[in-house]
Amino acid sequence: MRDLKEYTIPFVGLKLGKHHFEYEIDNSFFEHFEYDEFNAVSIASELLFEKKTTLLELSFNVNGSVNVNCDLTNEPFDLPIDGEFKLVVKFGSDYNDDNEEILIIPHGEYEINVAQYIYELIVLSVPQKKIHPGVEDGTLESDILKKLEELSPKLDENNDKSEDIDPRWQTLKKLLTDK
């Protein structure tokens, strides 16, 4: 985390009002967090930092894509990422980050590092199940998909369903209709 100094904002020297910060996120950013779920990362992060007399308001916005492997076929693809997050920073006697939308920092603090918040926003913007768009629309050609299709259970449409029913169940069904 020491190497992420460009994500540290010294808010003491800023004037009251809105300030705009932009960050380009790539693989080296995630190496600091030892997160290796992404093959490649290309994300633009914007931070609207509003300094008020008694608090700070931070609005994070991330847009871009991450290259991940499909959970079904293990084929790599670019997954679009779009997320936003708002954080209110208040001043108090002790550091407290129990609430995810409110951060309380001691009165003597003069800077805030936003790298952890950007990291969490990006990671939480990725869906739990990552499916290649070619799987959803049927255009992806993959050996794994062919094998899944080959091994999937086949429905026998020629077989009449009434022949498969146990005769004891037929007798019980009569009870329902003989009321």
DRENMI-983322 format. One line per 3 residues: number of its first residue (from 0); their letters; for each residue y, x, z of N, C-alpha, C. Coordinates in steps of 0.2 Angstrom, whole numbers, padded with zeros to 4 digits. Each point is the difference from the previous one (the first is absolute). Example, Ala and Ser with C-alpha at 12.3 -4.5 7.8 and 13.67 -1.06 7.14 Angstrom:
REM DRENMI-983322
0 = as = -0028 0066 0039 0006 -0004 0000 0006 0004 0000; 0005 -0002 -0004 0006 0004 0001 0005 -0004 0003
END
This chain:
REM DRENMI-983322
0 = mrd = -0006 0004 0000 0006 -0004 0000 0006 0004 0000; 0000 0007 0002 0006 0004 0000 0002 0001 -0007; -0004 0000 -0005 0002 0002 -0007 0004 -0006 -0003
3 = lke = 0000 -0006 0003 0003 -0006 -0003 0007 -0001 0002; 0004 0006 0000 0007 0000 0003 0005 -0005 -0005; -0002 0000 -0006 0004 -0004 -0004 0000 -0008 0001
6 = yti = -0005 -0002 0004 0000 -0007 0003 0003 -0001 0006; 0004 0005 0003 0003 0000 0006 0008 -0002 -0001; 0002 -0005 0003 0007 -0003 -0001 0004 0002 0006
9 = pfv = 0005 0004 0000 0004 0001 0005 0006 -0006 0000; -0002 -0005 0004 0005 -0006 0000 0006 0001 0004; 0001 0005 0004 0006 0001 0004 0006 0002 -0004
12 = glk = -0001 0004 -0006 0005 0002 -0004 0002 -0006 -0005; -0004 -0005 -0001 0001 -0005 -0005 0006 -0005 0003; 0004 -0003 -0005 0005 -0005 0002 -0004 -0006 0000
15 = lgk = 0004 -0005 0004 -0003 -0007 0000 0000 -0003 -0007; -0005 -0004 -0001 -0001 -0003 -0006 -0007 0002 -0003; 0000 -0002 -0007 -0007 0001 -0004 0000 0007 -0003
18 = hhf = -0006 0003 0000 -0001 0006 -0003 -0007 -0001 -0004; 0000 0004 -0006 -0006 -0001 -0004 -0004 0007 -0001; -0006 0000 0002 -0005 0006 -0001 -0005 -0002 -0005
21 = eye = -0002 0005 -0004 -0005 -0001 -0005 -0005 0006 0001; -0007 -0001 -0001 -0005 0005 0001 -0005 -0001 -0005; -0002 0005 -0003 -0006 0000 -0005 -0006 0002 0004
24 = idn = -0005 -0004 0000 -0006 0001 0003 -0006 0003 -0004; -0003 0005 0001 -0006 0002 -0004 -0005 0003 0005; -0005 0003 -0003 -0006 0002 0004 0001 0004 0006
27 = sff = 0005 0005 -0001 0002 0004 0006 0002 -0003 0006; 0003 -0006 -0001 0003 -0004 0006 -0007 -0002 0004; -0005 -0002 -0003 -0006 -0003 0003 -0004 0006 0003
30 = ehf = 0001 0006 -0003 -0004 0006 0003 0002 0001 0007; 0007 -0001 0002 0002 0001 0007 -0003 -0005 0005; -0002 -0006 -0003 -0003 -0005 0005 -0008 0001 -0001
33 = eyd = -0003 0005 -0004 -0007 0001 -0001 -0003 -0007 -0002; 0003 -0003 -0005 -0002 -0006 -0003 -0002 0001 -0007; -0007 -0001 -0002 -0002 0002 -0006 -0003 -0005 -0004
36 = efn = 0002 -0007 0001 -0003 -0005 -0003 0003 -0001 -0007; 0005 0003 -0002 0003 -0001 -0007 -0001 0006 -0004; -0001 -0001 -0006 -0001 0006 -0005 0006 0002 -0002
39 = avs = 0005 -0004 -0001 0007 0002 -0002 0005 -0005 0002; 0006 0002 0001 0005 -0004 0003 0006 0001 -0004; 0004 -0006 -0001 0006 0000 -0004 0004 -0006 0003
42 = ias = 0004 0001 0005 0003 -0005 0003 0008 0002 0002; 0004 -0005 -0002 0007 0001 0002 0001 -0005 0006; 0003 0004 0005 0002 -0004 0007 0007 0000 0001
45 = ell = 0003 -0006 0001 0007 -0001 0002 0001 -0002 0007; 0005 0003 0003 0001 -0002 0007 0008 -0002 0000; 0001 -0006 0002 0007 -0003 0002 0001 0001 0007
48 = fek = 0004 0005 0002 0001 0001 0007 0007 -0002 0002; 0000 -0005 0004 0006 -0003 0003 0002 0002 0007; 0005 0003 0001 0002 0003 0007 0005 -0005 0002
51 = ktt = -0002 -0003 0006 0005 -0005 0004 0002 0004 0006; 0004 -0003 0004 0002 0003 0006 -0005 0000 0006; -0005 -0004 0000 -0005 0000 0005 -0007 0000 -0002
54 = lle = -0001 0000 -0007 -0007 0001 -0002 0001 0002 -0007; -0006 0002 -0003 -0001 0002 -0007 -0005 -0005 -0003; 0001 -0002 -0006 -0004 -0004 -0004 -0003 0004 -0006
57 = lsf = -0006 0000 -0001 -0003 0004 -0005 -0005 -0005 -0005; 0002 0000 -0006 -0004 -0004 -0005 -0003 0005 -0005; -0007 0000 0001 -0004 0004 -0005 -0003 -0004 -0006
60 = nvn = 0000 0003 -0006 -0003 -0003 -0006 -0003 0005 -0003; -0007 -0001 -0002 -0004 0005 -0004 -0002 -0004 -0007; 0000 0004 -0005 -0002 -0002 -0007 -0003 0006 -0003
63 = gsv = -0006 -0002 -0004 -0003 0006 -0003 -0007 -0002 -0001; -0004 0005 -0001 -0007 -0001 -0001 -0004 0006 0004; -0006 -0002 0002 -0005 0005 0002 -0006 0000 -0004
66 = nvn = -0003 0006 -0001 -0006 0000 -0004 -0006 0000 0005; -0004 -0005 0000 -0006 -0001 0005 -0006 -0001 -0004; -0006 0000 0003 -0006 -0002 -0003 -0002 -0007 0002
69 = cdl = -0003 -0003 -0005 -0002 -0007 0000 -0005 -0001 0005; 0000 -0005 0005 -0006 -0001 0005 -0006 -0002 -0003; 0000 -0003 -0006 -0006 -0002 -0004 -0003 0005 -0004
72 = tne = 0004 0003 -0004 -0003 0005 -0005 0002 0007 0001; 0004 0002 0005 0002 0006 0001 0004 0004 -0005; 0003 -0005 -0005 0004 0003 -0005 0007 0001 0002
75 = pfd = 0004 0005 -0001 0007 0001 0002 0004 -0005 -0004; 0005 -0002 0003 0005 -0004 -0003 0007 0000 0004; 0005 -0002 -0004 0007 0000 0003 0001 -0007 0003
78 = lpi = 0001 0000 0007 0001 -0006 0003 0008 -0001 0002; 0003 -0005 -0003 0007 0000 0002 0002 -0002 0007; 0005 0003 0003 0002 -0001 0007 0007 -0002 0001
81 = dge = 0001 -0005 0004 0006 -0003 0001 0000 -0003 0007; 0005 0003 0004 0000 -0002 0007 0007 0000 0003; 0001 -0003 0005 0006 0000 0004 -0001 -0001 0007
84 = fkl = 0005 0003 0004 -0001 0000 0007 0007 0001 0003; 0001 -0004 0006 0007 0001 0003 -0002 0002 0007; 0005 0005 0003 -0001 0003 0006 0007 -0001 0004
87 = vvk = 0000 -0002 0006 0006 0001 0004 -0001 0005 0005; 0005 0004 0000 0000 0006 0005 0005 -0002 0006; -0002 0000 0006 0005 -0001 0005 0000 0006 0005
90 = fgs = 0005 0000 0004 0000 0006 0005 -0001 -0003 0007; -0005 0004 0003 -0001 -0002 0007 -0002 0006 0004; -0003 -0001 0006 -0001 0006 0005 -0006 0004 -0002
93 = dyn = -0005 -0003 -0003 -0006 0003 -0002 -0002 -0002 -0007; -0004 0005 -0003 -0003 -0001 -0007 -0005 -0006 0001; 0000 -0005 -0005 -0005 -0005 0000 0000 -0003 -0007
96 = ddn = -0007 0001 -0002 -0001 -0003 -0007 -0006 -0005 0000; 0000 -0004 0006 -0005 -0005 0001 0000 -0006 -0006; 0006 -0002 -0001 0001 -0005 -0005 0001 0004 -0007
99 = eei = -0004 -0003 -0005 0000 0003 -0006 0007 0000 -0004; 0004 -0005 0002 0007 -0001 -0004 0006 0002 0004; -0001 0002 0006 0005 0003 0004 -0002 0007 0003
102 = lii = 0004 0005 0000 -0001 0006 0002 0006 0001 0005; -0002 0002 0006 0005 0002 0005 0000 0008 0002; 0005 0003 -0001 0001 0007 0001 0005 0002 0005
105 = phg = -0001 0005 0004 0004 0002 0005 0008 0001 -0002; 0004 -0001 0004 0007 0000 -0002 0003 0007 -0002; -0004 0005 0002 0002 0007 -0003 -0002 0002 -0007
108 = eye = -0004 -0004 -0003 -0003 0002 -0006 0006 0000 -0006; -0001 0004 -0004 0005 0000 -0006 -0003 0000 -0007; -0006 0000 0000 -0004 -0001 -0007 -0006 -0004 0001
111 = inv = -0002 -0002 -0006 -0007 -0004 -0001 -0003 0003 -0006; -0007 0000 0001 -0004 0002 -0006 -0004 -0006 -0002; 0001 -0001 -0007 -0003 -0007 -0002 -0006 0002 -0004
114 = aqy = -0003 0006 0000 -0006 0001 -0004 -0006 -0004 0002; -0001 -0001 0006 -0005 -0004 0003 0000 -0007 -0003; 0006 -0003 0000 0001 -0007 -0002 -0001 -0001 -0007
117 = iye = 0002 0005 -0004 -0001 0000 -0008 -0008 0001 -0001; -0003 0004 0004 -0007 0001 -0001 -0004 -0006 0002; 0001 -0004 0005 -0003 -0006 0002 0001 -0005 -0005
120 = liv = 0006 -0001 -0002 0002 -0005 -0005 -0004 0001 -0006; -0001 0006 -0003 -0004 0001 -0006 -0007 -0002 0001; -0003 0003 0006 -0007 -0001 0001 -0002 -0007 0001
123 = lsv = 0005 -0004 0004 -0001 -0007 0001 0001 -0004 -0006; 0003 0002 -0005 0002 -0004 -0006 -0006 0000 -0005; -0005 0005 0001 -0006 0000 -0004 -0005 -0005 0002
126 = pqk = -0003 -0004 -0004 -0004 -0006 0002 -0007 0003 0003; -0003 -0003 0004 -0006 0002 0003 -0006 0001 -0005; 0000 -0004 -0005 -0005 0000 -0005 0004 0002 -0007
129 = kih = -0002 0006 -0002 0003 0002 -0006 -0004 -0001 -0006; 0002 -0004 -0005 -0005 -0002 -0006 0004 0002 -0006; -0003 0004 -0004 0003 0002 -0007 0001 -0007 -0004
132 = pgv = 0006 0000 -0003 0002 -0006 -0004 -0005 -0001 -0006; -0003 0005 -0002 -0005 -0001 -0005 -0006 -0004 0002; -0002 0001 0006 -0005 -0004 0003 0002 -0008 0001
135 = edg = 0006 -0001 0002 0002 -0007 0000 0000 -0004 -0006; 0003 0004 -0006 0000 -0004 -0006 -0006 0002 -0005; -0005 0004 0002 -0006 0001 -0003 0001 0005 -0006
138 = tle = 0005 0004 0000 0001 0005 -0006 -0002 0007 0002; -0002 0001 0006 -0002 0007 0003 -0008 0001 -0002; -0001 0006 -0004 -0007 0001 -0002 -0002 0006 0005
141 = sdi = -0005 -0001 0004 -0002 0005 0005 -0008 -0001 0001; -0003 0006 0001 -0007 0000 0001 -0002 -0004 0007; 0004 0001 0005 -0001 -0004 0006 0000 -0007 -0001
144 = lkk = 0005 -0003 -0004 0000 -0007 -0001 -0006 -0002 -0005; -0002 0004 -0004 -0006 -0002 -0004 -0006 -0001 0004; -0001 0005 0005 -0005 0000 0004 0000 -0006 0005
147 = lee = 0006 -0002 0002 0001 -0006 0005 -0002 -0006 -0004; 0002 -0001 -0006 -0002 -0005 -0004 -0007 -0001 -0001; -0003 0006 -0002 -0008 0000 -0001 -0004 -0002 0006
150 = lsp = 0003 0002 0006 -0004 -0001 0007 0002 -0007 0003; 0005 -0003 -0003 0002 -0007 0003 -0005 -0005 -0001; -0001 -0005 0005 -0005 -0005 -0001 0002 -0005 -0006
153 = kld = -0006 -0001 -0003 0001 -0005 -0006 -0002 -0007 0002; 0004 -0005 -0003 -0001 -0007 0002 -0005 -0002 -0006; -0005 -0004 0002 -0004 -0003 -0005 0002 -0007 -0001
156 = enn = 0003 -0001 -0006 0003 -0006 -0001 -0006 -0005 -0003; -0005 0002 -0002 -0005 -0004 -0003 -0005 -0003 0005; 0001 0002 0006 -0005 -0002 0005 0004 -0007 0003
159 = dks = -0004 -0005 0001 0002 -0006 0003 0000 0000 0007; 0006 -0002 0003 0001 0001 0008 -0005 -0004 0004; -0001 -0006 -0003 -0004 -0005 0004 -0007 0003 0001
162 = edi = -0003 0004 -0005 -0007 0003 0001 0000 0005 0006; 0005 0003 0002 0000 0005 0005 0001 -0003 0007; 0002 -0006 0001 0001 -0003 0006 -0007 -0002 0003
165 = dpr = -0001 0002 0007 -0005 -0001 0003 -0001 -0008 0001; -0006 -0003 0000 -0001 -0007 0000 0002 -0003 0007; -0001 0005 0005 0002 -0003 0007 0008 -0001 0000
168 = wqt = 0004 0004 -0004 0007 -0002 0000 0002 -0006 -0004; -0005 -0001 -0005 0001 -0007 -0004 0000 -0006 0005; -0005 0001 0005 -0001 -0006 0004 0005 0000 0005
171 = lkk = 0003 0005 0002 0006 0000 0005 0006 -0003 -0004; 0001 0002 -0006 0006 -0003 -0004 -0001 -0008 -0001; -0006 -0002 0000 -0001 -0008 0000 0003 -0003 0006
174 = llt = 0000 0003 0006 0003 -0002 0006 0007 -0002 -0001; 0004 0005 -0003 0007 -0001 -0001 0002 -0006 -0005; -0005 -0001 -0005 0002 -0006 -0004 -0003 -0006 0002
177 = dk = -0005 -0001 0004 -0003 -0006 0002 0003 -0003 0006; 0006 0001 0002 0004 -0003 0005 0000 -0007 0000
END
